[in-house]
Amino acid sequence: MPTMKAIAVHPHVPNSMHVRDVPEPSIESVPDGRGVLVEVLRVGVDGTDRDILAGLYGAPPPGADFLVAGHENLGRVLAVGPNVPGRIRPGALVVTTVRRPGTSPYDQIGMQDMTTDRVYYERGINLLHGYMSERYVDDAAYMVLLPESLAETGCLLEPVTVAEKGIRQAFEIQRRLRIWRPRRACVLGAGSIGLIAALLLRLRGVDVVVYSRRPRPYLNSDLAEALGAVYLSSSATTLAQAAADQGPFDLMFEATGYSPMVFEAAANLGTDGVLVVASVTGGNTMATIPADRINQGFVLGNKVMVGTVNAALEDFEQGVADMISAEAFHPGWLARLLTTRIVGLDAYQELADHLLNDKAAIKTFVEVKSQA
């Protein structure tokens, strides 16, 4: 059986990242002639990959003891099955979504990102192999086309969709207010998701404050200010003072990875505001919070808090549109997020080292196949 290289882990075994030979994928493995064979170009990594590498979670496909890593993908179509839509053809640049349908009613109508199933299926995360291999095959229904202008930055689309979904949900929820238009927003955290959220909000004409721990100037603060956002450090001002000086905040987007900040944000959200929580925190952090003040503020101020994880196909499609707009209004900005390139699948140890130890990187990615 023909094989190819892939970077994999043994889930729940810390620091088990390795390169291995895996079977070549087959278009025929996808039913009804809808299979698409994709050559992988770049795969980004994030905190989820770091936690899987640390052995905190993740699960291999049934019958396997390893999980091919990576869910932030960019590739080029090599071949298509007979029933693949004509818009997907060899040579096309594509990103493939992460979660696959389960059994809940939401899964059955294409809203698997909102599944109520206790077990979910996500490529490179849970029960399905990821994209950190030379090639993969998937159903055309889960593929999103990108223009060649995004060939360098397309591996950012999946993290873009995390922010897209959160912002979309904020607007959907706030339709209850009929005339709600956010004027001021605060993004908590200046990592990749926080900076991308700031970008999307600026593209929508919202005044943005990026609030993070490290004092300016450094690359992340420079990127926020390049968008016309205000960057504030928690070492110099409190969030309450930032809200008093820059707010009130109609929308707050929490992406710090530090759960106590959720409650600090909740205490400083403006009337009729919405707080989007994007951090996935798997620890046991405890905090003392002003519970009565937060509760009273939400009740009397008609405030909302909503969590966001994974993304729908529409978020991927909107993400492509917004990335194109970003190149028009902020040329080169997205490429500056790609701080750390790992060349080739054999460099898995370098990748693991960056995942676990590199605190300065905004986005680390593996260059699986050079586009030169």
N, C-alpha and C positions, 0 to 999 in steps of 0.2 A: 504494500500500500504506500503510495507517495506521501511524503511528510513535508512539513515546513517548520520554521522556528516560531516560538512564542515565549513570552515572559509570563510566568505563572507563580502562584503561591499555593501553599497548603493552608486553607482557612483554619483559623484558631491555633495555628502554629506560628509564634512570633518569628519575624525575620527569616521567613522561608522562601523569599523571592528567588527564582532561578530561571534559567533559560532551558527549554526542552523542545524536543521534536514532537509535533502533534500531527494527526492526519490532515491531509489537504481537504478543504471543504468541497462539497459537491452541490451544484445548483439543483440537482434532482432531490436533495434533502428537503426542499421547500415544496409543498404540494401545489397542484394546479398550475404548474409552469410559471410561478411567480418569483422564482429564485433569481437573485442577482449576486454575481461574484465580484468582490471589491478588493482592489489592492490597497493596503493600508499605507497612508503617507505619514501622518502624525497622530500621536495619541497623547493627550494631556493627562496630568494627574492632579489630584486634589486631596483634601483632608479625608475623604472617604477612602481613597487608596492608602493613605497613611495609616488609617485605623485598621484596615484589612491587613496591611503588612505587619502591624503591631499585634495581630491575632485577636482583635476585639470582636470582629464579626465577619460575615461572609459565609457562603456555603457553595460547595462545588455542585456541578450538575449530577443528577442521579447516576450512580455507577462509577463515578470518578472520585479520585482523592486529591485532585488539584483543580484550581480555578484559573483560567487565563484571565489576566488582569486587564484593567482599562475600560472606561466607559466614555471618555471624551475623545471622539474619533473624527478623523477626516480621511477620506479615501477617494480612489478613482475607479470607476466601473470598468471591469475587464470583459464581462460577458453577461448576457441576460437570458432568462427563460422565454419560452414562446408566448406567454401571456402577460409579460411585463409591459406596462404602459409605454407608449412610444417616446414619451418625454425622457425616460431613463434609458440611455443608450451607452454603449462603450465609449469611454473617454470622458464621461460626465463626472464632475466633482460632486461628492455626496457626503452627508453626515447621516448616520442612522441613530434612531432614538434608542432609549435605554430600557424602559419597562415594557413588558409584554402582558397581554391580557390574561387574567385569571378567571374566576368564576362569578364574581359579584355582578349585580346588574350594571354597575358603572363600567366594569370591564367589557361587558357585552355591547356597550354602545360607544366603544372607543375612548372611554374616559378612565383608562387603567391607572392614570396618575392619581385618581381619587378613589382607588379601590378600597373596599371594606374588608377584603380578604386578610387574614392574619399572615398568610404566606404569600409573598410576592416574588415575581421573576424579573430580575434586572441583569442585563448583560454586564459582566465584569464585577458584579456585586453579589448577587444571590441567585444560585441555581442555574445560571446560564453563563457560558464562557464569554469573556470580554473581547475587546478588539486589539489587544496588544500582540498581534501576530502578523505574519506577512500578508495574509489574505483572510477574508471571511465571506460567508454567504448569509444572506438574510432575505426576508420577504420584502418585495418592492413597496409594500404598504407602509413600511416604517422608515423609508428613505426620503431625505429632503435634499433637493438640488441646490447647489451653490454656484454663483457665477465665478469665472476665473479670477476676477478681481479680489476674491477672498481666498485664493489658493494659499497665501501665507498665513492668514489668521483664522481660517475656517475651523481649526481644532478648538477655538474658543466658543463655538456655537453652543455646545451643551451647557457650559457655565452661564452663558448669556441667557439661556432659557430658564434657568433657576430664577434670575431676577425678573425676566419677562413674566413668568407665571405669577410671582408675588405681586408685581405692579398691576397685572391684569385683574387679579383677584381683588385688589384694593378698589379698583374702579368699578368692578362688578358689584361688590358689596355696597359701595357708596352711591350706587344708583338709587338707593332708598331715599337719598336726600335731594334727588331730582336736579338740583342746580350745582351740585358739588364739583368744584374745580380746584384741585390743590395748587396753592401758590408757593408754599414753602415746605420743604422736606428736609429731614435729617437722616443721613445714612450712618449707621453705627458700624465701624470697622472699615479699614482701608485695604483689605486684602482683595483678591481678584473679584469675588462676588460683590463686595461693597463698592469697589470702583466701577464695576459694570453697572450696578444699580444706579450710581450717580450719573453715569453716561446716559442711561435710558431716560432718567428723569429730566436731565438737561435737554435731551432731544425733544421732550414733551413740553419744554418751556417752563419747567419748575425751577425755582431758586433752591439750591441745594447746599446744605452744610454737611461736610464729611467730618465725623467725630471719631477720633481714634487715639490710641495710647501714645504713640511715638511723637516727639516734637518735630516740627518742620525745621529746616527743609530736608527732604530725602525723596527718593523717586516716587513713592506713593503719594506724598503730599503734592509734589510737582504735577503728577498726573491729574489729581483732583482739581488743582488750580488751573490747569490747562483747559479744563472744561468750563471754567468760569464759576466753579464751586468755591465755597469758603472752607478752608481746612482748619479745624480746631483740635488741639491735643488735650487729652484728659489730664495731662501733667500740668497744664497751665490754667484750665478752667473746668468747672463742673458742668455736667449736662444741664442742670437746672439753670445755671447762669447763661449757658448757650441758648437755651429756650427763651429766657427772658430777653436776651440781646438780639437774637436772630429770628425768633418765632413770632407767634405761636406756630407749631409745626402741624400742618394738616395731615402729613404722612410721615411715618418713621419706618425705616427699613433696617432691621437688626441683623448684622452679619459678622459679629465679633467672635463667635465660637465660645463665648463666656456667658453662661446662662444668667448670672445676676444682672447683666446689663439689660435683659429683657424687662425686668421689673423697674429698673431705673428709667428706662424709656417709657414704660407704661405710666410712671408717675409724672412724666413731663410731656405727654402727648396733648395736643391742643383739643379744644372742644370740637365735637363732630369729627374727630380724627380717626385714622386707622393705623395700627401698628402691625407691620408684616414681620414675622419671625422666621428667619431662614437658617439659623444655626442648628446643626445636628449635634447635640451634646450627649455623650454616652457615659459621663462620669457620675460622681456622687457629690457634687458641689452643694453646700448648704449656704443659705444667706438669710440675713435678717432684713425684712422689708417693711415699709409703711403700709401694711395691708389695708387698714381702714381708709387711708387717704386715696390709695389706688382704687379700691372698690367704689368709694363715693364718687371719685372723678369719672369713672366709667359709667356709673349709673346716671349721675346728673348731667354728664357731658356727652351722653350718647356716643361713647367711644367703642371701638371694635379692635380686637386682636385676632389675627389669623396666622396660622402656620402655613408654610409652603415647602414642598419637597417634590422632586421629580418634575416633569413637565409634560404637557400635551403636545400633540403634533402641531397645533396652532401656535404654540409658543415657539417651536422651532422655526416655523414659517415666518412669524413676526420677527424672530431673532435675525433671520437673514435680511429682512427689510431694514431693520435698525442698524445692522452692521454695515450695510451699504450706505445708509444715511450718515453713519459715523465717519466713514471714509470721506464722504463729501464735506462734512462740516468740521471734522477734526482729523484731517489726513495724517496717517501714521500713528495715531493714538493707540489703536488696538494692538499694533505690532509691538509697542513698548511694553505691553503686559507680558509678552513672551520673553521672560528674562533668562531662562535656563534651558538650554538645548542639550539633550543627551542623544548621541549619534549611535544608532543601531541597537538591535535587540540584545547583542552580546554584552552591552554596557549595563546590564541589569544591576550590578553591584553599585555602580555610580548612581543609578537611578534611586536605589534603596537609600543610599547615603544622603542624597538630596532630600528625599521624602522625610526622612527622620530627623535630619540635622540642619537643613538650610532654612533659617528663619527669615532671610532677606528676600528669597525668591517670591515673585508674584505668581508666575505660572511656569512650572517645569513641564517639559514635554519631551517625548521620544520621537526623534526623526527616524521613522522606520524605513522610509524609502525617499531618497533625495529627489526633488522635483527639478533639479538642474538639468 
